[in-house]
Each structure stands twice: as structure tokens, then as C-alpha cells.
């Protein structure tokens, strides 16, 4: 890197933990960047009923935080967005914008151009087909009127892997592409809790093996598919239970899932565990026979990375951005949208788990291989160093087309 480390301003529409992975990934990244020595500011809007937990984490990490709100329900507009951005960007070297569709992202791009400050976007899956189908007409109009210019005049667009980039090709965006995984906070999983902790918290599990889903309960997560696939397990695996853990993203959605479980005649084997934090979250992964992420829409898949860090065997949807990397590394099974294929993958992985077999190539324990792969590939400190290098190249105007920096922990 050339000269002093830059002042980086991250702009995002919410840091409410209930927003899911985007907030978690931002908190992890800015914490690691501060530890590396970068001068970091976060500017975010917020809504009524805002959960300040992540804001407190950001402040405690030594990051300057500017909160603007409460914003309107539509686009999160607030009259102080532009004044706050102008004040913060006056000393910025680079502006890192997260997401697309809210007022603050548009204003950040416009003001950055006015102030001749370099900026880039992390898309967070916002332009992938499933996401665009939600309010498609409004997003197409917004893209034409506002966002296309913002994106095409950005210094770079950040994708987590080639799959995410390929899914956005039809938009014809011309800015330089950066391929870089998210930083995942794996510190909580370096020392695992003792086995059985999760079972002691949920006595109804007894000694039964269980399949775990952990994440926000949302229709795009494919939970109906998981329920149907679980119901289709062979008779020899009917003692297995299914744990669905996480907060509901839509009012009444958990009740809909429970009604579906009743319809499938598996409600006595399905446990809704709610949101899990701390040791209990790690224990849920560690005690699980299989972790399943059946998402029907693209998304990075932070929870499957956490599961692998805990030594869990995983079955993941081919829609999940990290699935290609999982398949290449040979650390889990990747399945499409077919219910029968999901039942078969769950059954095979359950048998391997219960028999403590060595799947895939038989040369080593897949759970150890998965943990080692995650700890190396998603190291937050290495990711922060990679970003510092890319920021420097953006500021200097030397960023190569299709930037792909692979800085491993050994280089840190």
C-alpha cells in the first residue's frame, strides 16, 4: 500500500441486527479494519423500533458512527442524510456503499461524485434475479432513473464470487468487478462448547440426531422445501429431528411453517428454537448431525460458514453464493431445488454423521477439512488486509479489471 492508510466511509441503509447477514458482515469487516489501523466511519439510516445492538458493537470497536433517522418507510428518506454525508465525506478517501435501493445509497454516490471522492458498491445480492423479482417494476424504474449511473461511474462493484457476478451480467454494468469473500467473525467458534450443551437446553431432543437450519425465517430460505424433504426421509431415519432456529422475518411466518409441519405429519419431530446467541448458537452447530441451508434465492450463506467452522456436515442449496466454493473444496453436499434430491442428500449425510464415516474421498475427516478450509478462507484479518490493498488501488487509480485478491492468513 502507498502512504498512510485511508479514511474509509461505509454507507448502509440499516445496521439493525434483524436485517440479517448484511449487518453482521459489515460489523465484522469494520472491526477488522480498525484493528488493522484504518480510519473507519459508518453512516447508516435507521427506522422506528431500531435495535441498537450492532451500533453499540461498532462504537465499541472504535469506529465513528453517524446514525440518521428515523427514516420513512419508503426508501428510508430523512432530511439529514445529505448534510451528514457531506460532512463525513469531506475527509474521506474512499466511500464503500452497501446495497442499492434506499435513499442513502443514492445520495452517497451522488455526493461522492460531486466531491470527487472515489466510491464503490458491495451489492449484497441486490441485483440477482430472485431479489429483483421482489417489486420488479419499481426496481427497474429506480435503476433507469437513478442507480445505473451510480453503478457505472463507481470505481468498482464488489461481488462475493463468480456466481454472483454471473447472475448480474444481464444488467450490462461496466464498472470494474472485485471478487472478494465476505469477512466472517469466527472468533466465537475457535473454542467450541462441550458437546451436549444444546441438547441440555432443548430436552425434547433427548439423544436423537437432528438436522439444523439456523438463520432468519423467510420464504426465500426454502424452509418449505426443507420440511418436505425431511418428511421424505426413509423409515430408518424417522427418529431424526429437525431444529429450525432463528427469528421470523415476517409476522406469522413461523406459524405458517408449523402448520406445514402438521400437514406433513412431522410436527412431533420439528422444534422451533427461536433466535440463538453466544455459546448456544455454537453448540447448536456442534451437536447437529447435519446443517441444512436450502435457500431458493442467492445469498452468501454466512451460517453455512459458521456451521463448517463448528465441524458440522452441511447440505446447501446451489443458489447459495458460497456453494460453488464448498463443492470445489469437497466439504459438503450441494443440491438444487428437487425435493427428492434433498431427501437423498440429507439421508446420506445423516448416515455418514451417525456412522462417523469419511465421505467424499475417504482420505480424511470431512468435518476437520471443512473447519480448516473455513478458518483459512474467511479469516477476517486477511479480508481486512485485502480490502486495504484494494482501497489503495482505487484511490491511486491502479485497480486492475476483475480484481481478485487472495491474501491468506499466512500473509498477514
GUVEXRO-860153 format. One record per residue (C-alpha): residue number from 1; x negated, y negated, z negated; residue in three letters. Coordinates in pm, 1 decimal, padded with zeros to 6 digits, m for minus. Layout:
 num        x        y        z residuo
 NUM        X        Y        Z     ALA
...
REM end
This chain:
 num        x        y        z residuo
   1  00000.0  00000.0  00000.0     UNK
   2 m00112.3 m00355.6  00070.7     UNK
   3 m00136.6 m00615.9 m00204.1     UNK
   4  00094.7 m00643.8 m00503.4     UNK
   5  00386.3 m00408.7 m00548.7     UNK
   6  00705.7 m00568.7 m00412.7     UNK
   7  01015.8 m00709.0 m00576.8     UNK
   8  01289.2 m00468.2 m00466.7     UNK
   9  01656.2 m00563.3 m00495.9     UNK
  10  01905.1 m00277.2 m00487.0     UNK
  11  02261.1 m00375.3 m00391.3     UNK
  12  02552.4 m00139.7 m00457.9     UNK
  13  02929.4 m00169.9 m00494.4     UNK
  14  02951.0  00017.4 m00827.7     UNK
  15  02732.3  00175.8 m01091.6     UNK
  16  03026.0  00332.8 m01271.4     UNK
  17  02920.7  00694.1 m01352.2     UNK
  18  03264.0  00810.4 m01237.0     UNK
  19  03158.9  00719.4 m00882.6     UNK
  20  02953.3  01038.2 m00886.3     UNK
  21  02619.1  01112.5 m00723.5     UNK
  22  02554.2  00767.8 m00574.9     UNK
  23  02532.4  00608.9 m00918.9     UNK
  24  02324.5  00895.5 m01058.6     UNK
  25  02079.7  00879.9 m00769.2     UNK
  26  02039.0  00503.2 m00798.5     UNK
  27  01973.7  00518.2 m01173.9     UNK
  28  01713.3  00791.1 m01123.3     UNK
  29  01540.3  00602.5 m00842.8     UNK
  30  01518.2  00261.7 m01012.7     UNK
  31  01395.2  00417.7 m01337.3     UNK
  32  01115.1  00594.4 m01149.1     UNK
  33  01032.2  00279.1 m00951.8     UNK
  34  00994.0  00072.8 m01269.5     UNK
  35  00770.3  00341.8 m01418.6     UNK
  36  00559.2  00315.0 m01104.0     UNK
  37  00522.9 m00059.8 m01160.6     UNK
  38  00767.9 m00209.2 m00910.2     UNK
  39  00965.6 m00521.0 m00995.1     UNK
  40  01324.6 m00395.4 m00960.3     UNK
  41  01660.2 m00572.0 m00969.0     UNK
  42  02004.5 m00414.9 m00926.2     UNK
  43  02303.8 m00622.7 m00814.5     UNK
  44  02641.6 m00449.7 m00839.8     UNK
  45  03008.3 m00533.9 m00845.3     UNK
  46  03243.8 m00367.3 m01089.9     UNK
  47  03616.2 m00301.6 m01124.4     UNK
  48  03865.9 m00320.4 m01409.9     UNK
  49  03804.3 m00041.4 m01663.5     UNK
  50  03433.0 m00023.9 m01577.6     UNK
  51  03230.0  00242.3 m01764.7     UNK
  52  02905.9  00067.4 m01876.8     UNK
  53  02703.4  00383.2 m01949.0     UNK
  54  02486.6  00367.0 m01636.5     UNK
  55  02447.1 m00010.7 m01673.7     UNK
  56  02300.8  00047.6 m02019.4     UNK
  57  02060.9  00308.1 m01877.9     UNK
  58  01945.9  00064.9 m01610.4     UNK
  59  01889.8 m00213.6 m01864.5     UNK
  60  01704.4  00019.9 m02099.9     UNK
  61  01474.0  00122.2 m01813.8     UNK
  62  01350.7 m00237.5 m01780.9     UNK
  63  01547.7 m00317.1 m01466.8     UNK
  64  01707.7 m00657.8 m01421.8     UNK
  65  02080.2 m00600.0 m01371.9     UNK
  66  02328.8 m00850.0 m01229.9     UNK
  67  02694.3 m00743.6 m01254.8     UNK
  68  02964.2 m00930.6 m01063.5     UNK
  69  03333.1 m00876.0 m01126.4     UNK
  70  03586.9 m00753.8 m01179.3     UNK
  71  03632.1 m00740.0 m00804.9     UNK
  72  03951.4 m00699.5 m00607.7     UNK
  73  04085.6 m00352.9 m00530.9     UNK
  74  04031.4 m00412.9 m00160.6     UNK
  75  03658.4 m00434.8 m00073.9     UNK
  76  03562.1 m00535.9 m00428.7     UNK
  77  03558.8 m00907.5 m00338.8     UNK
  78  03460.2 m01165.0 m00602.0     UNK
  79  03372.3 m01535.8 m00556.5     UNK
  80  03036.8 m01498.8 m00736.5     UNK
  81  02899.0 m01230.2 m00502.4     UNK
  82  02729.7 m01474.0 m00263.5     UNK
  83  02589.1 m01712.8 m00530.0     UNK
  84  02440.1 m01425.2 m00730.5     UNK
  85  02289.9 m01264.4 m00421.2     UNK
  86  02136.0 m01594.4 m00306.5     UNK
  87  01979.8 m01645.2 m00648.7     UNK
  88  01833.3 m01293.7 m00669.0     UNK
  89  01722.1 m01266.1 m00306.2     UNK
  90  01527.0 m01592.4 m00334.1     UNK
  91  01238.4 m01392.2 m00487.1     UNK
  92  01300.0 m01057.3 m00315.0     UNK
  93  01050.8 m00887.7 m00083.8     UNK
  94  01293.6 m00622.0  00036.0     UNK
  95  01665.2 m00556.4 m00014.7     UNK
  96  01780.1 m00194.4 m00041.5     UNK
  97  02156.4 m00175.5  00024.3     UNK
  98  02353.1  00135.5 m00078.8     UNK
  99  02677.8  00222.9  00101.2     UNK
 100  02872.3  00026.0  00361.4     UNK
 101  03235.1 m00053.6  00313.4     UNK
 102  03255.4 m00310.6  00032.0     UNK
 103  03212.4 m00687.9  00040.2     UNK
 104  02883.0 m00688.2 m00148.6     UNK
 105  02701.3 m00474.4  00111.6     UNK
 106  02809.5 m00703.8  00395.3     UNK
 107  02715.4 m01019.1  00206.2     UNK
 108  02377.0 m00876.9  00109.1     UNK
 109  02289.9 m00805.7  00472.8     UNK
 110  02409.4 m01148.0  00594.6     UNK
 111  02228.5 m01340.7  00321.1     UNK
 112  01910.5 m01135.2  00365.2     UNK
 113  01906.1 m01229.3  00735.1     UNK
 114  01967.9 m01595.8  00653.6     UNK
 115  01679.1 m01591.6  00405.3     UNK
 116  01454.1 m01392.3  00642.0     UNK
 117  01423.2 m01112.2  00389.7     UNK
 118  01375.9 m00754.2  00513.1     UNK
 119  01659.5 m00515.5  00427.4     UNK
 120  01754.7 m00151.1  00476.0     UNK
 121  02059.4  00067.8  00414.9     UNK
 122  02093.4  00402.4  00240.2     UNK
 123  02411.5  00537.1  00398.3     UNK
 124  02508.3  00793.9  00130.7     UNK
 125  02710.6  00989.3  00386.8     UNK
 126  02945.3  00698.3  00461.7     UNK
 127  02926.4  00740.6  00840.8     UNK
 128  02965.7  01116.9  00853.5     UNK
 129  03282.1  01248.9  01023.9     UNK
 130  03477.8  01355.1  00712.6     UNK
 131  03412.3  01025.2  00534.7     UNK
 132  03508.5  00818.7  00838.9     UNK
 133  03837.5  01009.9  00876.2     UNK
 134  03948.6  00855.6  00547.6     UNK
 135  04106.7  00522.6  00658.4     UNK
 136  03954.2  00575.4  01003.2     UNK
 137  04117.9  00280.6  01179.9     UNK
 138  04019.4  00031.0  00909.7     UNK
 139  03659.5  00153.8  00914.6     UNK
 140  03635.0  00136.9  01293.3     UNK
 141  03759.2 m00223.5  01287.3     UNK
 142  03526.3 m00312.2  00999.8     UNK
 143  03234.7 m00157.1  01187.6     UNK
 144  03313.1 m00353.7  01503.7     UNK
 145  03372.6 m00686.9  01329.0     UNK
 146  03105.6 m00678.0  01058.9     UNK
 147  02894.2 m00375.2  00990.7     UNK
 148  02746.8 m00276.8  01328.0     UNK
 149  02540.0 m00597.4  01343.4     UNK
 150  02430.2 m00547.5  00983.0     UNK
 151  02312.4 m00195.2  01056.2     UNK
 152  02146.2 m00260.0  01389.9     UNK
 153  01949.0 m00558.0  01258.1     UNK
 154  01834.4 m00371.8  00944.8     UNK
 155  01468.2 m00275.5  00915.2     UNK
 156  01569.9  00085.0  00856.7     UNK
 157  01855.4  00327.0  00789.1     UNK
 158  01790.6  00593.0  00527.9     UNK
 159  01915.4  00949.9  00577.4     UNK
 160  01853.3  01233.6  00334.4     UNK
 161  01772.2  01483.5  00608.4     UNK
 162  01805.3  01551.6  00980.7     UNK
 163  02157.0  01691.5  00938.0     UNK
 164  02292.1  01363.2  00801.3     UNK
 165  02123.5  01171.9  01080.6     UNK
 166  02264.5  01402.0  01349.7     UNK
 167  02616.7  01356.1  01212.3     UNK
 168  02593.5  00978.6  01268.8     UNK
 169  02449.9  00983.5  01623.2     UNK
 170  02785.1  00904.2  01786.2     UNK
 171  02776.2  00557.9  01628.0     UNK
 172  02478.8  00470.7  01851.3     UNK
 173  02287.9  00285.9  01579.5     UNK
 174  01949.1  00151.2  01684.5     UNK
 175  01763.3  00075.7  01359.2     UNK
 176  01461.9  00286.0  01259.8     UNK
 177  01553.1  00605.3  01073.7     UNK
 178  01392.9  00701.8  00743.6     UNK
 179  01421.6  01066.5  00639.2     UNK
 180  01374.2  01094.0  00264.0     UNK
 181  01543.7  01316.2 m00001.3     UNK
 182  01711.7  01156.1 m00299.2     UNK
 183  01531.0  01139.3 m00630.1     UNK
 184  01693.3  01376.7 m00877.9     UNK
 185  01640.4  01339.7 m01252.4     UNK
 186  01527.5  01686.7 m01353.6     UNK
 187  01378.5  01592.2 m01691.5     UNK
 188  01678.2  01741.3 m01874.7     UNK
 189  01606.3  02078.3 m01713.5     UNK
 190  01232.9  02104.9 m01782.8     UNK
 191  01303.9  02268.1 m02119.7     UNK
 192  01610.0  02487.4 m02090.9     UNK
 193  01852.4  02551.7 m02378.8     UNK
 194  01872.0  02903.2 m02514.2     UNK
 195  02092.3  03144.9 m02322.3     UNK
 196  02443.0  03182.0 m02459.2     UNK
 197  02490.2  02818.6 m02565.5     UNK
 198  02761.1  02757.8 m02305.8     UNK
 199  02939.1  03082.6 m02393.9     UNK
 200  02947.8  02984.0 m02759.7     UNK
 201  03115.3  02656.8 m02660.4     UNK
 202  03372.7  02838.7 m02443.6     UNK
 203  03457.4  03153.5 m02637.0     UNK
 204  03711.8  03265.1 m02377.1     UNK
 205  03419.9  03363.2 m02154.4     UNK
 206  03310.5  03631.4 m02401.0     UNK
 207  03045.6  03840.4 m02220.5     UNK
 208  03196.6  03810.4 m01873.5     UNK
 209  02974.2  03686.6 m01589.8     UNK
 210  03103.0  03366.5 m01434.8     UNK
 211  03090.6  03163.0 m01117.5     UNK
 212  03034.5  02791.9 m01186.2     UNK
 213  03143.5  02483.1 m00998.2     UNK
 214  03021.0  02159.0 m01155.6     UNK
 215  03096.9  01815.2 m01015.6     UNK
 216  03380.3  01568.8 m00963.7     UNK
 217  03708.7  01742.1 m00886.4     UNK
 218  03802.9  01603.3 m00546.5     UNK
 219  03982.0  01754.5 m00244.0     UNK
 220  03668.2  01719.6 m00030.8     UNK
 221  03477.7  01953.0 m00264.8     UNK
 222  03657.2  02258.3 m00123.2     UNK
 223  03787.8  02385.1 m00456.5     UNK
 224  04099.6  02536.3 m00298.6     UNK
 225  03867.0  02738.9 m00075.9     UNK
 226  03667.7  02848.6 m00379.9     UNK
 227  03981.5  02958.1 m00564.8     UNK
 228  04097.5  03162.5 m00266.5     UNK
 229  03753.9  03318.2 m00217.3     UNK
 230  03733.6  03401.1 m00588.3     UNK
 231  04076.3  03566.1 m00571.1     UNK
 232  03943.9  03777.6 m00284.4     UNK
 233  03659.6  03934.6 m00481.3     UNK
 234  03662.7  04317.3 m00476.8     UNK
 235  03825.6  04511.1 m00759.3     UNK
 236  03486.4  04594.8 m00912.4     UNK
 237  03430.6  04222.8 m00978.8     UNK
 238  03775.0  04135.9 m01119.1     UNK
 239  03622.8  04091.5 m01465.3     UNK
 240  03423.7  03789.7 m01342.3     UNK
 241  03549.1  03444.3 m01442.3     UNK
 242  03541.0  03107.7 m01267.6     UNK
 243  03441.9  02790.0 m01453.1     UNK
 244  03538.9  02459.4 m01291.9     UNK
 245  03361.9  02176.9 m01474.9     UNK
 246  03383.2  01805.1 m01414.2     UNK
 247  03617.2  01507.0 m01431.4     UNK
 248  03908.0  01476.9 m01189.4     UNK
 249  03857.5  01206.1 m00925.1     UNK
 250  04231.6  01183.4 m00860.6     UNK
 251  04511.1  01175.7 m01116.2     UNK
 252  04688.3  01510.4 m01133.0     UNK
 253  04436.5  01693.5 m00914.6     UNK
 254  04325.7  01934.2 m01188.7     UNK
 255  04691.8  02028.8 m01242.7     UNK
 256  04721.1  02099.6 m00869.0     UNK
 257  04419.9  02331.1 m00886.9     UNK
 258  04564.1  02512.1 m01188.0     UNK
 259  04894.5  02558.6 m01002.7     UNK
 260  04698.9  02708.3 m00712.9     UNK
 261  04522.7  02944.9 m00953.5     UNK
 262  04863.2  03058.0 m01084.4     UNK
 263  04983.4  03113.7 m00727.6     UNK
 264  04676.0  03327.2 m00656.3     UNK
 265  04729.7  03518.8 m00983.1     UNK
 266  04384.8  03433.5 m01119.7     UNK
 267  04476.8  03166.5 m01377.9     UNK
 268  04374.6  03400.4 m01661.8     UNK
 269  04022.0  03409.6 m01518.9     UNK
 270  03980.5  03037.6 m01439.1     UNK
 271  03851.8  02794.3 m01703.9     UNK
 272  03868.5  02416.5 m01658.1     UNK
 273  03582.5  02290.7 m01872.9     UNK
 274  03607.7  01913.4 m01818.3     UNK
 275  03302.2  01688.0 m01793.9     UNK
 276  02977.7  01835.0 m01928.5     UNK
 277  02679.3  01634.9 m02051.8     UNK
 278  02336.9  01693.9 m02203.5     UNK
 279  02238.7  02042.2 m02317.0     UNK
 280  02586.3  02177.7 m02246.7     UNK
 281  02551.2  02085.1 m01879.5     UNK
 282  02213.7  02259.2 m01851.8     UNK
 283  02349.5  02556.4 m02047.4     UNK
 284  02641.6  02593.3 m01804.4     UNK
 285  02396.9  02629.8 m01516.6     UNK
 286  02164.4  02860.4 m01708.9     UNK
 287  02436.4  03101.9 m01822.3     UNK
 288  02612.5  03116.2 m01483.4     UNK
 289  02582.5  03426.6 m01268.0     UNK
 290  02638.5  03210.9 m00958.3     UNK
 291  02668.3  02839.3 m00890.2     UNK
 292  02905.0  02757.3 m00601.9     UNK
 293  02931.8  02431.9 m00407.8     UNK
 294  03199.6  02481.4 m00136.9     UNK
 295  03224.5  02120.3 m00012.8     UNK
 296  03421.2  02071.7  00307.7     UNK
 297  03257.0  01736.0  00376.5     UNK
 298  02895.5  01621.4  00396.2     UNK
 299  02723.5  01510.3  00082.0     UNK
 300  02376.2  01551.2 m00058.8     UNK
 301  02455.8  01814.1 m00323.2     UNK
 302  02275.8  01691.3 m00636.3     UNK
 303  02445.6  01952.3 m00852.3     UNK
 304  02306.1  02241.8 m00649.7     UNK
 305  01957.7  02095.3 m00702.8     UNK
 306  02027.2  02085.5 m01077.1     UNK
 307  02154.4  02444.8 m01065.9     UNK
 308  01840.0  02565.7 m00891.5     UNK
 309  01627.9  02376.4 m01145.2     UNK
 310  01802.8  02579.5 m01415.2     UNK
 311  01726.8  02908.9 m01241.4     UNK
 312  02079.9  02970.9 m01114.4     UNK
 313  02156.3  03165.9 m00797.8     UNK
 314  02351.3  02947.8 m00557.8     UNK
 315  02604.5  02974.0 m00277.9     UNK
 316  02650.8  02646.2 m00092.6     UNK
 317  02861.4  02515.7  00194.4     UNK
 318  02690.6  02449.1  00527.1     UNK
 319  02839.3  02097.6  00510.7     UNK
 320  02617.3  02001.9  00216.9     UNK
 321  02319.8  01798.9  00339.0     UNK
 322  02063.7  01995.1  00140.4     UNK
 323  02195.5  02333.4  00264.4     UNK
 324  01954.8  02348.7  00557.4     UNK
 325  01660.4  02299.7  00323.5     UNK
 326  01796.2  02566.9  00087.8     UNK
 327  01826.8  02811.7  00375.2     UNK
 328  01477.8  02736.2  00506.0     UNK
 329  01326.2  02775.7  00159.5     UNK
 330  01516.5  03102.0  00106.5     UNK
 331  01651.6  03000.1 m00232.6     UNK
 332  02025.3  03052.2 m00182.2     UNK
 333  02308.0  03153.1  00049.5     UNK
 334  02467.9  02907.8  00291.7     UNK
 335  02827.1  02971.1  00408.2     UNK
 336  03071.1  02797.1  00645.3     UNK
 337  03443.0  02738.0  00587.2     UNK
 338  03558.8  03100.1  00620.9     UNK
 339  03726.3  03232.3  00305.3     UNK
 340  03623.7  03592.4  00368.6     UNK
 341  03261.7  03486.4  00418.8     UNK
 342  03274.8  03300.2  00088.7     UNK
 343  03420.1  03604.3 m00091.1     UNK
 344  03145.1  03823.0  00052.7     UNK
 345  02867.0  03576.4 m00037.6     UNK
 346  02997.2  03537.7 m00392.7     UNK
 347  03028.1  03914.5 m00431.3     UNK
 348  02676.6  03983.0 m00304.1     UNK
 349  02523.8  03711.8 m00520.9     UNK
 350  02717.1  03827.1 m00827.4     UNK
 351  02589.4  04182.5 m00780.3     UNK
 352  02233.0  04058.9 m00745.2     UNK
 353  02267.9  03849.2 m01056.9     UNK
 354  02420.0  04127.4 m01264.5     UNK
 355  02168.4  04383.8 m01139.7     UNK
 356  01879.8  04135.9 m01173.0     UNK
 357  01777.7  04228.3 m00819.0     UNK
 358  01533.7  04041.3 m00592.6     UNK
 359  01735.8  03922.4 m00290.7     UNK
 360  01638.5  03767.3  00041.0     UNK
 361  01290.2  03915.1  00099.9     UNK
 362  01233.9  04124.2 m00212.8     UNK
 363  00891.1  03970.1 m00279.4     UNK
 364  00967.3  03755.1 m00580.0     UNK
 365  01244.9  03644.5 m00810.7     UNK
 366  01465.2  03405.1 m00612.4     UNK
 367  01557.5  03214.3 m00926.6     UNK
 368  01192.4  03133.6 m01001.8     UNK
 369  01133.6  03044.2 m00638.6     UNK
 370  01435.0  02810.2 m00640.8     UNK
 371  01322.3  02635.7 m00958.5     UNK
 372  00966.5  02587.5 m00828.9     UNK
 373  01093.5  02455.6 m00495.3     UNK
 374  01323.1  02200.7 m00659.2     UNK
 375  01062.9  02075.4 m00905.2     UNK
 376  00822.0  02010.9 m00618.5     UNK
 377  01060.1  01880.4 m00352.1     UNK
 378  01277.4  01644.1 m00559.2     UNK
 379  01025.3  01504.8 m00803.5     UNK
 380  01146.7  01153.3 m00893.6     UNK
 381  00797.4  01010.5 m00941.1     UNK
 382  00685.5  01134.8 m00598.9     UNK
 383  01003.8  00995.3 m00444.5     UNK
 384  00940.8  00653.2 m00601.5     UNK
 385  00586.5  00651.2 m00463.0     UNK
 386  00717.2  00745.2 m00120.2     UNK
 387  00965.2  00456.6 m00131.9     UNK
 388  00696.1  00211.8 m00242.7     UNK
 389  00493.9  00307.1  00064.7     UNK
 390  00794.8  00263.3  00292.8     UNK
 391  00886.9 m00073.0  00138.2     UNK
 392  00533.2 m00190.8  00202.5     UNK
 393  00553.9 m00081.8  00566.4     UNK
 394  00891.2 m00254.3  00607.3     UNK
 395  00755.3 m00578.1  00459.9     UNK
 396  00445.6 m00561.2  00679.0     UNK
 397  00645.0 m00463.3  00988.5     UNK
 398  00448.5 m00141.7  01034.7     UNK
 399  00720.8  00117.4  00966.3     UNK
 400  00699.9  00392.8  01227.4     UNK
 401  01012.2  00505.3  01410.5     UNK
 402  01167.2  00810.2  01243.8     UNK
 403  00965.8  00761.7  00924.7     UNK
 404  00923.9  01078.2  00725.0     UNK
 405  00700.7  01066.1  00420.5     UNK
 406  00635.7  01389.0  00234.4     UNK
 407  00448.2  01292.4 m00080.1     UNK
 408  00426.2  01588.8 m00317.9     UNK
 409  00368.0  01573.7 m00695.2     UNK
 410  00005.5  01676.6 m00634.2     UNK
 411 m00047.2  01343.2 m00459.7     UNK
 412  00094.8  01138.9 m00745.0     UNK
REM end
